[in-house]
Amino acid sequence: MIAVVGLVIGVVIGLILQPSVPVELQPYLPIAVVAALDALFGAVRARLEQVFDERVFVTSFLFNVLIAAFLVFLGDQLGVGSQLSTAVVVVLGIRIFSNAASIRRHIFKA
């Protein structure tokens, strides 16, 4: 729960301060956000299923973001950056919607 509170505080601080992202890192930011959302939805699902582990959440969060950013970087180096970015978003999007469906079933029992 501390991690979620920290995430909310970080979002609020970001909205207030409005930091600028260097141009070199801008292609990686949307992918990192989608990867972070995947970890967050997975954590909510695990919490509802009463199997949440903070260590798993933190490592999942960090590794999802790093691997997604690395795949986009690799795609840029190979000249297929947009295609690989799309693939990462599709895979993570499927996971997010799967977790959201599981959360919905758990909350509404349907």
Secondary structure, 3 states (H helix, E strand, C coil): CHHHHHHHHHHHHHHHHCCCCCHHHCCCHHHHHHHHHHHHHHHHHHHHCCCCCHHHHHHHHHHHHHHHHHHHHHHHHHCCHHHHHHHHHHHHHHHHHHHHHHHHHHHHCC
